[in-house]
Structure formats: C-alpha cells, structure tokens
Amino acid sequence: RGGGSYGWLRYPSAFDAPACTVDRVRAADLSYRTFTRTYKNRKPVILTGLGDRNVAFRRLSSRDRLLAAWGDTPIVLSTANTHSYDKHTTTLREYVTQHMLPQRLDVSGDQTLYWFGDNNVTEWAPHFKYYTPPPFIPASAAVALSFGIGGPHSGVPLHIHGAGFSETIIGRKRWWLSPPKPKPIFNPNATALEWALGHEPTARSDDGSGEDDRGGGVSAGAGGVGRTDRGFGSGGGGGGGGG
C-alpha cells in the first residue's frame, strides 16, 4: 500500500503502461464544440487532466474510509462475464476481504464475482454527492452513476452498452474497444485477464474476414476519463489494484 493507492494494495502488472490506441486529450484544451464535432458519436477519447476535481471523492474512496463508512452495507455482485446473469448480495467488507484477489486463469468469468454497479443510488447518495462528473455532459442528460471496485486483472469481457464516461478514481484501468460494426464473435465467459494475455481465441469479426477483432487498447490512470458512444463494445478492467 502506498500514498498514491489510498490504502489499496498495488500489485506489479505488465498491463500498467501499455500503448493506448485512442486519442488522449487534455480536457482543458478541448472546447465543447470540438468535442461534439470530433468525438461525440464519432470515436472514443480519453480525457486527461481531470484528477483535481475529484480529490474529496478520491479520499472518501480510500480503503480505510470506504470500509469505515460502508463496510457493512449490502452490495450486489455480478458474475464477471458478458451477460452478468448471476447476482449475489454480500457486504462491502466481505467483498474487499474475500473476493478482491488477483484474477486466476483457471477461473472463468461466470465463476468470478465482481462489483461494478447495481448501486442503490439513494443509499449511496451521501458518497456520490462528492463526485464531480466529467465535462461535456449536457444539462438535460439523464445521468446514472455506477460505482465499483475491482481486484488486479479483474473485469468483464466484451459487452455493449449506451454512451457514457468511465472514470478511474484510484488505480489503473485497461479497456479493449470494438466499434459497433462488424459485430465481434467471442467467448462470453472468458475473463478480462484472458483477453489481456491473448488467451481468448475466439474474438473474431462476423464480417467473414476471420480477422482478429480484439479491438483497440485504452489505458487510464487515476483521474483519466474514457468516453465511448452507444453501440461500442468494451471489455477489460483493473490493472494492478487490489484489496
């Protein structure tokens, strides 16, 4: 544990600093006009230089403070596969101490429990009120917050959702992105670690080319914000973080 990890364990990881294949832009250098013309509904982007706006939220999300305030709170865990069909309720403390272990290659996604969302927003409102959302969100937008924690090399394989921002508060996150077309074919129970190591053998495009369609790699450290549009596939998760 170190000061930069806010009490969360840090593990050495080969994925901490791989190449990022999408644009990285300082948010302060990007106007709303340029954002909408260049990125919105066009291509993904990583916004940087936003860490200072969530200093208070980051401190409240340190391991000791989060467990002190929320350790006995029930949370809903999902299986770490594409469809996340199975749900399990436990306490935050039990999740952190029992489930946030390094991902193992001999454990599939449907056997791995992961906390990513399913938040009771009313119950968590005292925590969420300290979070400052990224820029470029229209005032009329219906915003849904999703908060979670993952262990080292944890995450979910490719899945599809609507447009949104994904921010790393503490630690580091690595994604793989796939454009809406052609639709990739893949094993929904492969783990994020299998994807990272290239062990997921069935990530192929359905356009008949047979080409590997694992997609572009994206990395974001604390304060980094990834933005993708509706229809993009994303997969991946934590780098070297842990309980």
ZAFIDREN-780687 format. One line per 5 residues: number of its first residue (from 1); their letters; for each residue x, y, z of C-alpha. Coordinates in nm, 3 decimals. Each point is the difference from the previous one (the first is absolute). Example, Ala and Ser with C-alpha at 12.3 -4.5 7.8 and 13.67 -1.06 7.14 Angstrom:
// ZAFIDREN-780687
1	as	1.230,-0.450,0.780 | 0.137,0.344,-0.066
//
This chain:
// ZAFIDREN-780687
1	rgggs	0.000,0.000,0.000 | 0.125,0.350,-0.077 | -0.124,0.357,0.012 | -0.095,-0.002,-0.366 | -0.211,-0.313,0.043
6	ygwlr	-0.203,0.140,0.293 | 0.042,-0.314,0.205 | -0.083,-0.245,-0.278 | 0.262,-0.263,-0.076 | 0.208,0.052,-0.310
11	ypsaf	0.126,-0.299,-0.195 | 0.264,0.014,-0.275 | -0.172,-0.039,-0.334 | 0.121,-0.031,-0.356 | -0.312,0.192,-0.107
16	dapac	0.063,0.317,0.201 | 0.149,0.196,-0.287 | -0.080,-0.156,-0.339 | -0.057,0.209,-0.309 | -0.332,0.183,-0.023
21	tvdrv	-0.152,-0.013,-0.347 | -0.262,0.278,0.031 | 0.045,0.376,0.027 | 0.105,0.139,0.337 | -0.098,0.366,0.038
26	raadl	0.032,0.242,0.290 | -0.356,0.098,0.088 | 0.109,0.361,0.060 | 0.119,0.023,-0.362 | -0.326,-0.134,-0.145
31	syrtf	-0.303,0.219,-0.065 | -0.351,-0.141,0.001 | -0.027,0.085,-0.370 | 0.316,-0.199,-0.082 | -0.113,-0.287,0.223
36	trtyk	-0.333,-0.033,-0.181 | 0.151,0.039,-0.348 | 0.297,-0.232,0.054 | -0.103,-0.263,0.253 | -0.369,-0.010,0.091
41	nrkpv	-0.171,-0.272,-0.207 | 0.326,-0.040,-0.194 | 0.285,-0.159,0.192 | 0.120,-0.072,0.357 | 0.228,0.235,0.193
46	iltgl	0.186,0.010,0.330 | -0.031,0.331,0.183 | 0.297,0.081,0.221 | 0.083,0.268,0.256 | -0.324,-0.050,0.197
51	gdrnv	0.138,-0.155,0.317 | -0.009,0.311,0.216 | -0.376,0.043,-0.024 | -0.067,-0.320,0.197 | 0.258,0.025,0.279
56	afrrl	-0.266,-0.021,0.273 | -0.176,-0.295,-0.162 | 0.333,-0.179,-0.047 | 0.085,0.040,0.368 | -0.342,-0.128,0.104
61	ssrdr	0.061,-0.301,-0.226 | 0.322,-0.097,0.179 | -0.009,-0.351,0.139 | -0.019,0.094,0.368 | -0.257,0.276,-0.040
66	llaaw	-0.220,-0.199,-0.237 | -0.006,-0.301,0.233 | -0.056,0.218,0.308 | -0.301,0.171,-0.157 | -0.140,-0.275,-0.222
71	gdtpi	0.159,-0.330,0.106 | -0.323,-0.150,0.134 | -0.213,0.126,-0.290 | -0.150,-0.268,-0.227 | 0.126,0.012,-0.358
76	vlsta	-0.098,-0.203,-0.306 | 0.274,-0.197,-0.175 | -0.030,-0.124,-0.356 | 0.177,-0.279,-0.179 | 0.287,0.143,-0.206
81	nthsy	-0.121,-0.127,-0.336 | -0.169,0.178,-0.288 | -0.360,-0.048,0.109 | 0.051,0.020,0.379 | -0.310,-0.211,0.057
86	dkhtt	0.081,-0.116,0.353 | -0.028,0.248,0.286 | 0.122,-0.048,0.357 | -0.054,0.231,0.299 | 0.274,0.039,0.259
91	tlrey	0.149,0.283,0.206 | 0.266,0.233,-0.132 | 0.239,-0.124,0.271 | -0.043,-0.363,-0.098 | 0.049,0.086,-0.367
96	vtqhm	0.321,0.192,0.068 | 0.148,-0.261,0.233 | -0.123,-0.320,-0.169 | -0.054,0.067,-0.371 | 0.251,0.266,-0.109
101	lpqrl	0.281,-0.243,-0.071 | 0.213,-0.005,-0.316 | -0.192,-0.154,-0.288 | 0.104,-0.359,-0.073 | 0.020,-0.150,-0.347
106	dvsgd	-0.162,-0.323,0.119 | -0.316,0.185,0.114 | -0.246,0.102,-0.274 | -0.202,0.320,-0.010 | -0.324,-0.171,0.098
111	qtlyw	0.175,-0.127,0.316 | 0.141,0.342,0.095 | -0.193,0.255,0.208 | 0.060,0.367,-0.068 | -0.149,0.324,0.135
116	fgdnn	-0.075,0.234,-0.287 | -0.322,0.190,0.042 | -0.341,-0.115,0.121 | 0.033,0.280,0.256 | -0.288,0.107,0.220
121	vtewa	0.036,0.365,-0.100 | -0.220,0.122,0.284 | 0.202,-0.183,0.262 | 0.332,0.106,-0.156 | -0.106,0.363,-0.051
126	phfky	0.215,0.126,0.294 | 0.305,-0.140,-0.183 | -0.099,0.089,-0.356 | -0.072,0.364,0.086 | 0.377,0.060,0.017
131	ytppp	0.054,-0.124,-0.356 | 0.042,0.261,-0.273 | -0.099,-0.139,-0.343 | 0.218,0.055,-0.309 | -0.052,0.301,-0.225
136	fipas	-0.199,-0.005,-0.325 | -0.313,-0.156,0.152 | -0.308,0.200,-0.109 | -0.206,0.144,0.285 | -0.307,-0.181,-0.136
141	aaval	0.169,-0.343,0.002 | -0.134,-0.273,0.228 | 0.312,-0.104,0.191 | 0.027,-0.338,0.174 | 0.302,-0.053,0.225
146	sfgig	0.158,-0.343,0.032 | 0.269,-0.055,0.263 | 0.210,-0.310,0.058 | 0.336,-0.144,0.099 | 0.202,-0.278,-0.161
151	gphsg	0.304,-0.203,0.093 | 0.314,-0.040,-0.211 | -0.065,-0.117,-0.357 | -0.372,-0.018,0.070 | -0.272,0.123,-0.232
156	vplhi	-0.251,-0.126,-0.255 | 0.043,-0.108,-0.363 | -0.159,0.181,-0.291 | -0.348,0.141,0.064 | -0.217,0.268,-0.158
161	hgagf	-0.160,0.297,0.171 | -0.109,0.356,-0.065 | 0.215,0.309,-0.034 | 0.179,0.101,0.316 | 0.312,0.097,0.190
166	setii	0.213,-0.241,0.200 | 0.228,0.160,0.257 | 0.284,-0.155,0.196 | -0.003,0.147,0.352 | 0.286,-0.203,0.151
171	grkrw	0.235,-0.243,-0.171 | 0.006,-0.077,-0.371 | -0.239,-0.146,-0.255 | 0.060,-0.161,-0.337 | -0.277,-0.042,-0.261
176	wlspp	-0.039,-0.163,-0.337 | -0.242,0.177,-0.231 | -0.182,-0.130,-0.305 | -0.204,0.220,-0.240 | -0.370,-0.079,-0.053
181	kpkpi	0.069,-0.170,-0.334 | 0.106,-0.260,-0.084 | -0.135,-0.182,0.303 | 0.275,-0.202,0.174 | -0.045,-0.368,0.083
186	fnpna	0.156,-0.104,0.330 | -0.024,-0.224,0.304 | -0.231,0.180,0.249 | 0.149,-0.189,0.296 | 0.364,0.089,-0.071
191	talew	0.145,0.225,0.270 | 0.155,0.342,-0.049 | 0.337,-0.160,0.084 | -0.038,-0.250,-0.285 | -0.067,0.291,-0.235
196	alghe	0.301,0.191,0.130 | 0.231,-0.299,-0.049 | -0.143,-0.086,-0.340 | -0.128,-0.337,0.125 | -0.357,0.070,-0.118
201	ptars	0.015,-0.178,-0.336 | -0.345,0.072,-0.144 | -0.005,0.380,-0.028 | -0.077,0.017,-0.370 | -0.197,0.231,-0.223
206	ddgsg	-0.329,-0.121,-0.146 | 0.072,0.171,-0.334 | 0.140,-0.325,-0.136 | 0.359,0.121,0.000 | 0.113,-0.222,0.285
211	eddrg	0.213,0.289,0.120 | 0.082,0.036,0.370 | -0.232,0.274,0.125 | 0.125,0.042,0.354 | -0.026,0.377,-0.047
216	ggvsa	0.203,0.300,0.110 | 0.166,0.022,0.339 | -0.074,0.285,0.240 | 0.173,0.075,0.330 | -0.097,0.253,0.267
221	gaggv	0.154,0.075,0.337 | -0.155,0.188,0.290 | -0.194,0.300,-0.133 | -0.009,-0.135,-0.356 | -0.344,-0.008,-0.163
226	grtdr	-0.088,-0.220,-0.296 | -0.295,0.094,-0.220 | -0.172,-0.241,-0.241 | -0.318,0.023,-0.204 | -0.305,-0.224,-0.015
231	gfgsg	0.062,-0.330,-0.171 | 0.371,-0.025,0.075 | 0.114,-0.321,0.160 | 0.231,0.034,0.299 | 0.179,-0.251,0.214
236	ggggg	0.273,0.006,0.259 | 0.055,0.113,0.353 | 0.252,0.062,0.277 | 0.375,-0.006,-0.045 | 0.200,-0.053,0.318
241	ggg	-0.250,0.109,0.264 | -0.141,-0.212,0.276 | -0.133,-0.026,0.351
//
